[in-house]
C-alpha cells in the first residue's frame, strides 16, 4: 500500500479516502442515571393523555372506539 496525505491506494488499485477509523469512546461526563425515571414519567403522562382522549371520544360519540365499537 502506498500512502499519501489524504488517500491510500490498496493492493488492488482501489483508493481509500478514509483508511483509518477513529477510536470510539464513552463520554463519562454524561450521566444516564435519571433516564429510567424520566422515561416512566413521560410514559405515564402519555397514558393519562390517552385515557382522557378515550373518555372524550366516549362522551362525544357514545362509542368506546369511534367507528369500531
DRENNU-206467 format. One record per residue: residue in one letter; x, y, z of N, C-alpha, C, O, CB in turn. Coordinates in Angstrom, 2 decimals, padded with zeros to 5 digits. Glycine has a CB too. Layout:
N
[sedren A,[X,Y,Z],[X,Y,Z],[X,Y,Z],[X,Y,Z],[X,Y,Z]]
...
END
This chain:
69
[sedren X,[000.84,-001.18,000.00],[000.00,000.00,000.00],[000.88,001.24,000.00],[001.87,001.32,000.73],[-000.95,000.00,001.21]]
[sedren X,[000.52,002.18,-000.81],[001.24,003.46,-000.79],[000.35,004.49,-000.12],[-000.85,004.55,-000.39],[001.64,003.91,-002.24]]
[sedren X,[000.92,005.29,000.73],[000.17,006.28,001.49],[000.48,007.68,001.00],[001.63,008.00,000.73],[000.47,006.17,002.99]]
[sedren X,[-000.53,008.49,000.90],[-000.35,009.92,000.67],[-001.01,010.64,001.84],[-001.40,010.00,002.81],[-000.96,010.38,-000.71]]
[sedren X,[-001.13,011.93,001.75],[-001.67,012.66,002.89],[-003.16,012.40,003.11],[-003.62,012.42,004.25],[-001.43,014.14,002.70]]
[sedren X,[-003.92,012.16,002.04],[-005.36,012.01,002.20],[-005.91,010.69,001.68],[-007.00,010.29,002.09],[-006.05,013.12,001.51]]
[sedren X,[-005.22,010.01,000.80],[-005.75,008.76,000.25],[-004.74,007.65,000.42],[-003.53,007.88,000.55],[-006.10,008.93,-001.22]]
[sedren X,[-005.24,006.44,000.42],[-004.42,005.24,000.48],[-004.79,004.39,-000.71],[-005.97,004.15,-000.96],[-004.61,004.46,001.83]]
[sedren X,[-003.81,003.93,-001.45],[-004.06,003.04,-002.57],[-003.80,001.61,-002.11],[-002.70,001.28,-001.67],[-003.17,003.40,-003.81]]
[sedren X,[-004.83,000.78,-002.20],[-004.71,-000.60,-001.74],[-004.02,-001.44,-002.79],[-003.71,-000.96,-003.88],[-006.09,-001.17,-001.42]]
[sedren X,[-003.77,-002.71,-002.46],[-003.05,-003.60,-003.37],[-003.83,-003.87,-004.65],[-003.23,-004.17,-005.68],[-002.73,-004.92,-002.68]]
[sedren X,[-005.16,-003.76,-004.62],[-005.97,-003.98,-005.80],[-006.12,-002.75,-006.67],[-006.84,-002.79,-007.66],[-007.32,-004.45,-005.40]]
[sedren X,[-005.45,-001.66,-006.33],[-005.53,-000.44,-007.11],[-006.67,000.48,-006.69],[-006.88,001.53,-007.30],[-005.67,-000.77,-008.54]]
[sedren X,[-007.41,000.08,-005.66],[-008.53,000.91,-005.20],[-008.01,001.99,-004.27],[-007.07,001.77,-003.51],[-009.60,000.05,-004.48]]
[sedren X,[-008.63,003.16,-004.34],[-008.23,004.25,-003.46],[-009.21,004.34,-002.29],[-010.42,004.21,-002.47],[-008.18,005.60,-004.22]]
[sedren X,[-008.67,004.55,-001.13],[-009.47,004.66,000.08],[-009.17,006.01,000.71],[-008.06,006.26,001.16],[-009.17,003.48,001.07]]
[sedren X,[-010.21,006.89,000.75],[-010.00,008.22,001.32],[-010.06,008.21,002.84],[-009.62,009.17,003.48],[-011.04,009.19,000.77]]
[sedren X,[-010.60,007.16,003.42],[-010.73,007.07,004.87],[-010.05,005.80,005.36],[-010.74,004.87,005.78],[-012.23,007.10,005.30]]
[sedren X,[-008.73,005.73,005.32],[-008.05,004.48,005.65],[-008.02,004.14,007.13],[-007.82,002.99,007.50],[-006.66,004.55,005.15]]
[sedren X,[-008.22,005.12,007.98],[-008.20,004.82,009.41],[-009.49,005.31,010.04],[-010.08,006.30,009.61],[-006.97,005.48,010.10]]
[sedren X,[-009.92,004.60,011.07],[-011.14,004.96,011.77],[-010.79,005.53,013.13],[-009.77,005.18,013.72],[-012.08,003.73,011.92]]
[sedren X,[-011.63,006.42,013.60],[-011.41,006.97,014.94],[-011.82,005.94,015.98],[-012.73,005.14,015.76],[-012.20,008.29,015.14]]
[sedren X,[-011.15,005.97,017.11],[-011.47,005.04,018.18],[-012.72,005.52,018.90],[-012.81,006.69,019.25],[-010.28,004.90,019.17]]
[sedren X,[-013.70,004.63,019.13],[-014.90,005.02,019.87],[-014.56,005.24,021.35],[-013.65,004.62,021.90],[-016.00,003.96,019.73]]
[sedren X,[-015.30,006.13,021.97],[-015.08,006.39,023.39],[-016.42,006.66,024.05],[-017.40,007.01,023.38],[-014.11,007.59,023.60]]
[sedren X,[-016.46,006.50,025.34],[-017.65,006.77,026.13],[-017.40,008.04,026.92],[-016.42,008.15,027.66],[-018.00,005.56,027.08]]
[sedren X,[-018.29,008.99,026.77],[-018.17,010.26,027.48],[-018.67,010.06,028.91],[-019.87,009.90,029.14],[-018.96,011.39,026.76]]
[sedren X,[-017.76,010.07,029.85],[-018.11,009.82,031.25],[-018.80,011.01,031.91],[-019.38,010.87,032.98],[-016.86,009.47,032.02]]
[sedren X,[-018.74,012.19,031.28],[-019.35,013.37,031.90],[-020.87,013.36,031.78],[-021.54,014.07,032.53],[-018.80,014.63,031.27]]
[sedren X,[-021.43,012.57,030.86],[-022.87,012.49,030.69],[-023.41,011.38,031.59],[-022.93,010.25,031.54],[-023.25,012.22,029.19]]
[sedren X,[-024.38,011.70,032.41],[-024.95,010.72,033.34],[-026.32,010.28,032.84],[-027.17,011.11,032.51],[-025.05,011.31,034.77]]
[sedren X,[-026.52,008.97,032.78],[-027.80,008.42,032.36],[-028.56,007.83,033.55],[-029.46,007.02,033.36],[-027.60,007.36,031.29]]
[sedren X,[-028.20,008.24,034.76],[-028.83,007.67,035.95],[-030.30,008.03,036.04],[-031.10,007.20,036.48],[-028.11,008.14,037.19]]
[sedren X,[-030.70,009.23,035.64],[-032.08,009.65,035.77],[-032.95,009.31,034.58],[-034.13,009.64,034.56],[-032.13,011.10,035.99]]
[sedren X,[-032.38,008.65,033.57],[-033.14,008.36,032.35],[-034.34,007.45,032.61],[-035.43,007.76,032.11],[-032.24,007.72,031.33]]
[sedren X,[-034.22,006.34,033.36],[-035.40,005.49,033.56],[-036.53,006.20,034.28],[-037.70,006.01,033.95],[-035.02,004.25,034.34]]
[sedren X,[-036.20,007.02,035.27],[-037.25,007.75,035.99],[-037.95,008.74,035.07],[-039.18,008.87,035.10],[-036.66,008.48,037.22]]
[sedren X,[-037.19,009.43,034.24],[-037.77,010.38,033.31],[-038.64,009.65,032.28],[-039.71,010.13,031.92],[-036.67,011.20,032.60]]
[sedren X,[-038.18,008.50,031.81],[-038.95,007.73,030.83],[-040.27,007.26,031.43],[-041.29,007.28,030.74],[-038.14,006.52,030.33]]
[sedren X,[-040.26,006.86,032.69],[-041.50,006.43,033.34],[-042.48,007.59,033.49],[-043.68,007.41,033.30],[-041.20,005.82,034.72]]
[sedren X,[-041.97,008.77,033.81],[-042.85,009.94,033.93],[-043.49,010.28,032.59],[-044.69,010.54,032.51],[-042.07,011.15,034.46]]
[sedren X,[-042.69,010.27,031.54],[-043.21,010.60,030.20],[-044.22,009.55,029.77],[-045.26,009.89,029.20],[-042.05,010.69,029.17]]
[sedren X,[-043.93,008.27,030.03],[-044.86,007.21,029.67],[-046.19,007.36,030.41],[-047.25,007.19,029.83],[-044.24,005.83,029.96]]
[sedren X,[-046.12,007.69,031.69],[-047.34,007.89,032.47],[-048.15,009.07,031.98],[-049.38,009.02,031.96],[-046.99,008.07,033.92]]
[sedren X,[-047.46,010.13,031.59],[-048.18,011.31,031.09],[-048.88,011.02,029.78],[-050.01,011.45,029.56],[-047.22,012.49,030.92]]
[sedren X,[-048.20,010.28,028.88],[-048.85,009.92,027.62],[-050.03,008.97,027.86],[-051.02,009.04,027.14],[-047.83,009.27,026.65]]
[sedren X,[-049.93,008.10,028.85],[-051.04,007.21,029.18],[-052.23,008.02,029.70],[-053.38,007.72,029.36],[-050.61,006.17,030.23]]
[sedren X,[-051.97,009.04,030.52],[-053.05,009.88,031.01],[-053.72,010.65,029.88],[-054.94,010.80,029.85],[-052.53,010.87,032.07]]
[sedren X,[-052.92,011.14,028.94],[-053.47,011.86,027.78],[-054.34,010.92,026.96],[-055.42,011.31,026.51],[-052.34,012.45,026.91]]
[sedren X,[-053.88,009.68,026.76],[-054.67,008.71,026.01],[-055.97,008.37,026.71],[-057.00,008.21,026.05],[-053.87,007.45,025.79]]
[sedren X,[-055.94,008.25,028.04],[-057.15,007.92,028.79],[-058.16,009.06,028.70],[-059.35,008.82,028.54],[-056.81,007.62,030.24]]
[sedren X,[-057.68,010.29,028.82],[-058.58,011.45,028.71],[-059.15,011.53,027.29],[-060.33,011.87,027.12],[-057.83,012.77,029.06]]
[sedren X,[-058.34,011.22,026.28],[-058.84,011.22,024.90],[-059.90,010.14,024.72],[-060.89,010.35,024.01],[-057.69,011.02,023.91]]
[sedren X,[-059.70,008.97,025.35],[-060.69,007.90,025.27],[-062.00,008.32,025.92],[-063.07,008.08,025.37],[-060.15,006.62,025.94]]
[sedren X,[-061.91,008.95,027.09],[-063.12,009.42,027.75],[-063.82,010.50,026.92],[-065.05,010.52,026.82],[-062.79,009.97,029.14]]
[sedren X,[-063.04,011.40,026.33],[-063.63,012.45,025.49],[-064.33,011.87,024.27],[-065.40,012.34,023.89],[-062.57,013.43,025.05]]
[sedren X,[-063.73,010.85,023.66],[-064.36,010.22,022.50],[-065.64,009.51,022.90],[-066.62,009.53,022.16],[-063.39,009.23,021.83]]
[sedren X,[-065.65,008.88,024.09],[-066.85,008.18,024.55],[-067.97,009.17,024.87],[-069.14,008.91,024.57],[-066.53,007.33,025.78]]
[sedren X,[-067.61,010.29,025.48],[-068.63,011.28,025.85],[-069.23,011.91,024.60],[-070.44,012.13,024.54],[-068.03,012.38,026.76]]
[sedren X,[-068.41,012.21,023.59],[-068.93,012.91,022.41],[-069.63,011.98,021.43],[-070.56,012.42,020.76],[-067.80,013.61,021.72]]
[sedren X,[-069.21,010.72,021.31],[-069.81,009.83,020.30],[-070.65,008.72,020.89],[-071.49,008.17,020.19],[-068.74,009.23,019.46]]
[sedren X,[-070.45,008.38,022.16],[-071.18,007.27,022.76],[-070.57,005.92,022.43],[-071.13,004.89,022.80],[-072.61,007.30,022.31]]
[sedren X,[-069.45,005.89,021.75],[-068.76,004.65,021.42],[-067.39,004.64,022.10],[-066.77,005.68,022.28],[-068.61,004.48,019.87]]
[sedren X,[-066.94,003.43,022.48],[-065.62,003.35,023.12],[-064.54,003.73,022.13],[-063.71,004.59,022.43],[-065.37,001.93,023.68]]
[sedren X,[-064.52,003.11,020.97],[-063.61,003.49,019.89],[-064.49,003.86,018.71],[-065.10,002.99,018.10],[-062.59,002.31,019.52]]
[sedren X,[-064.57,005.15,018.39],[-065.48,005.59,017.32],[-065.21,004.86,016.00],[-064.08,004.79,015.53],[-065.36,007.09,017.10]]
[sedren X,[-066.27,004.32,015.43],[-066.17,003.62,014.16],[-065.99,002.13,014.31],[-066.17,001.39,013.34],[-065.05,004.18,013.37]]
[sedren X,[-065.62,001.64,015.50],[-065.41,000.20,015.69],[-066.41,-000.37,016.67],[-067.14,-001.30,016.33],[-063.98,-000.07,016.17]]
[sedren X,[-066.48,000.16,017.90],[-067.39,-000.36,018.92],[-068.49,000.63,019.18],[-069.37,000.38,020.01],[-066.65,-000.68,020.22]]
END
